Amino acid sequence: MNEVVVVAVAVVLVTGVAIVIRRRGRDRRRGHSNPTFVCRLDDRLAETHTERRTHLERPPTVRELAVVDRVEGDPVYVPVVRVDLGTADTPGLELVFEYVASVLEAIHPELADERVRHYDLQFTFGPGGLLVSGECRRVSVPPELADRLVSEPRYRPRDLHRDVKRGDDGGEEAPVLWGDCRSDGS
C-alpha cells in the first residue's frame, strides 16, 4: 500500500514539474520576459470581446509577443493576435476590419510604453477537421495607424482599411491587407 502512495506522489510531482517547464517554455516563445504582461493583454481582449458583444465563440488571444529587434537595449515587439472567426466562408474585409479595430482599441493602449514594430492579426476561418485544415489570413497594422484609431474619434475601421490597403506594397515593414499567416511574427 505504501508503494502505491509513493508512486502516486512521484507521478503528481513529475507532472507538476512538466507543467511548469512547459509554461516557461511557452512564455519564452511568446518573447516577453514577463508572462503577466501577455496575460494582461489576453485579459483585456477577453473583457472587450465577449461572445454577446462580438459574436465570437472565443475572444481573440495573444498568440505571441515576438521580440523582433532591440533599440538601445529595449525590445521591439510584434504582437500576434489570433481571431478565430468560426465561419465556413471567407469573411468580408469590412467585417475583418471591425475586428482589427476592436482588437487594436483593446491592446494598443496597453502597449503605449513599449516599442511596437507592427500588430499582426491572424484570422482563422473555413472548414477544419481531421483531414482538412481551415484557412489563416493576416492583417498587419503599423503602430501609427493604431494611434490614429485610438486617438482620433473620426478615424474608423473603414479608414483603417483604406490606409492599410494603400500602404500594402509588399515591403518588409509595410502594412499587410490580407496576407498568408506566418509563424515567425514578422
C-alpha positions as CSV (number, residue, x, y, z in Angstrom):
1,M,0.0,0.0,0.0
2,N,2.8,2.4,0.9
3,E,4.5,1.8,-2.5
4,V,1.3,2.8,-4.3
5,V,1.2,6.1,-2.4
6,V,4.9,6.8,-3.1
7,V,4.3,6.1,-6.8
8,A,1.2,8.3,-6.9
9,V,3.1,11.2,-5.2
10,A,6.0,10.8,-7.6
11,V,3.6,10.9,-10.6
12,V,2.0,14.1,-9.3
13,L,5.4,15.7,-8.7
14,V,6.7,14.8,-12.2
15,T,3.5,16.0,-13.8
16,G,3.7,19.3,-11.9
17,V,7.3,19.9,-12.9
18,A,6.5,19.1,-16.5
19,I,3.6,21.6,-16.5
20,V,5.9,24.4,-15.0
21,I,8.6,23.7,-17.6
22,R,6.1,23.7,-20.5
23,R,4.6,27.0,-19.3
24,R,8.0,28.6,-19.0
25,G,8.9,27.5,-22.5
26,R,5.7,28.8,-23.9
27,D,6.3,32.2,-22.2
28,R,9.8,32.3,-23.7
29,R,8.4,31.5,-27.2
30,R,6.0,34.4,-26.8
31,G,9.0,36.6,-26.5
32,H,8.1,38.6,-23.4
33,S,10.1,38.0,-20.2
34,N,7.0,38.9,-18.1
35,P,4.2,36.4,-18.8
36,T,1.9,38.5,-16.7
37,F,2.1,41.2,-19.4
38,V,0.9,38.7,-22.1
39,C,-1.8,37.6,-19.6
40,R,-2.9,41.2,-19.1
41,L,-3.3,41.6,-22.9
42,D,-5.3,38.4,-23.1
43,D,-7.5,39.6,-20.2
44,R,-8.1,42.9,-21.9
45,L,-9.1,41.1,-25.1
46,A,-11.4,38.8,-23.1
47,E,-13.1,41.8,-21.4
48,T,-13.7,43.6,-24.6
49,H,-14.6,40.7,-26.9
50,T,-17.4,38.8,-25.1
51,E,-19.5,36.5,-27.3
52,R,-22.5,38.7,-26.6
53,R,-20.7,41.7,-27.9
54,T,-18.7,40.3,-30.8
55,H,-20.5,37.0,-31.7
56,L,-17.1,35.2,-31.5
57,E,-17.2,31.9,-29.7
58,R,-13.8,32.7,-28.1
59,P,-12.2,36.0,-27.6
60,P,-9.1,36.8,-29.6
61,T,-5.8,35.8,-27.9
62,V,-2.2,36.9,-28.0
63,R,-0.6,34.0,-29.8
64,E,2.9,35.5,-29.5
65,L,4.6,38.7,-28.3
66,A,7.6,38.4,-30.6
67,V,10.8,40.3,-29.9
68,V,12.0,41.2,-33.4
69,D,14.7,43.7,-32.6
70,R,16.3,45.7,-29.8
71,V,16.8,49.5,-29.8
72,E,19.1,50.9,-27.1
73,G,18.6,47.6,-25.2
74,D,14.8,47.9,-25.2
75,P,12.8,45.1,-27.1
76,V,10.8,45.9,-30.2
77,Y,7.7,43.8,-30.3
78,V,5.3,42.4,-32.8
79,P,2.1,41.3,-31.0
80,V,0.5,38.4,-32.9
81,V,-3.2,38.1,-32.1
82,R,-5.3,35.2,-33.3
83,V,-9.0,35.8,-34.0
84,D,-10.9,32.5,-34.6
85,L,-14.0,33.6,-36.7
86,G,-15.7,30.2,-36.6
87,T,-17.1,30.7,-40.1
88,A,-17.0,28.3,-43.0
89,D,-16.7,31.1,-45.6
90,T,-14.1,33.7,-46.2
91,P,-15.2,36.9,-44.4
92,G,-15.6,40.2,-46.0
93,L,-12.9,42.8,-45.3
94,E,-15.4,45.2,-43.8
95,L,-16.1,42.6,-41.0
96,V,-12.4,41.8,-40.7
97,F,-11.6,45.5,-40.1
98,E,-14.3,45.8,-37.5
99,Y,-12.4,43.1,-35.6
100,V,-9.0,44.6,-36.3
101,A,-10.2,47.9,-34.9
102,S,-11.7,46.4,-31.8
103,V,-8.5,44.4,-31.1
104,L,-6.3,47.4,-31.6
105,E,-8.5,49.6,-29.4
106,A,-8.2,47.0,-26.7
107,I,-4.5,46.3,-26.7
108,H,-2.8,49.4,-28.2
109,P,-3.2,51.5,-25.1
110,E,-1.7,48.7,-23.0
111,L,1.4,48.8,-25.3
112,A,1.8,52.6,-25.2
113,D,5.1,52.5,-23.3
114,E,6.5,49.7,-25.4
115,R,8.2,49.7,-28.8
116,V,6.0,48.0,-31.4
117,R,7.0,47.4,-35.0
118,H,3.5,46.4,-36.1
119,Y,0.5,44.5,-34.9
120,D,-0.2,41.2,-36.7
121,L,-3.8,40.0,-36.5
122,Q,-4.4,36.5,-37.7
123,F,-7.9,35.4,-38.8
124,T,-8.8,31.7,-39.0
125,F,-11.9,30.5,-40.8
126,G,-13.1,27.8,-43.1
127,P,-13.8,24.2,-42.6
128,G,-11.4,22.5,-40.2
129,G,-11.2,18.9,-39.1
130,L,-9.2,15.7,-39.1
131,L,-8.4,15.7,-42.8
132,V,-8.9,19.4,-43.7
133,S,-7.4,22.4,-42.0
134,G,-9.0,25.8,-42.0
135,E,-7.5,28.9,-43.6
136,C,-5.4,31.6,-41.8
137,R,-5.0,35.1,-43.2
138,R,-3.5,38.1,-41.6
139,V,-3.7,41.9,-41.4
140,S,-0.6,43.8,-40.3
141,V,-1.0,47.3,-38.9
142,P,1.8,49.8,-38.0
143,P,1.5,51.5,-34.6
144,E,1.0,54.9,-36.3
145,L,-2.4,53.7,-37.7
146,A,-3.3,52.2,-34.3
147,D,-2.5,55.5,-32.7
148,R,-4.9,57.3,-35.1
149,L,-7.6,54.7,-34.4
150,V,-7.4,55.1,-30.7
151,S,-6.9,58.9,-30.6
152,E,-9.0,60.3,-33.5
153,P,-12.7,59.8,-33.0
154,R,-13.5,60.3,-36.7
155,Y,-10.9,57.6,-37.8
156,R,-12.9,54.5,-38.1
157,P,-12.4,50.9,-39.3
158,R,-13.1,51.8,-42.9
159,D,-10.4,54.5,-42.7
160,L,-8.0,52.0,-41.3
161,H,-8.9,49.5,-44.0
162,R,-8.2,52.2,-46.7
163,D,-4.9,53.2,-45.2
164,V,-3.7,49.6,-44.8
165,K,-4.7,48.9,-48.4
166,R,-2.8,51.9,-49.6
167,G,0.3,51.0,-47.7
168,D,0.4,47.3,-48.6
169,D,3.2,47.5,-51.1
170,G,4.9,44.2,-50.2
171,G,7.7,45.9,-48.3
172,E,9.1,44.2,-45.2
173,E,7.7,46.8,-42.7
174,A,4.6,47.8,-44.8
175,P,1.1,47.1,-43.7
176,V,-0.4,43.8,-44.9
177,L,-4.0,43.8,-46.1
178,W,-4.9,40.1,-46.3
179,G,-1.7,38.0,-46.5
180,D,-0.9,34.5,-45.5
181,C,-0.2,33.8,-41.9
182,R,3.4,33.4,-40.9
183,S,4.7,31.8,-37.8
184,D,7.7,34.0,-37.2
185,G,5.8,37.0,-36.0
186,S,7.3,39.4,-38.5
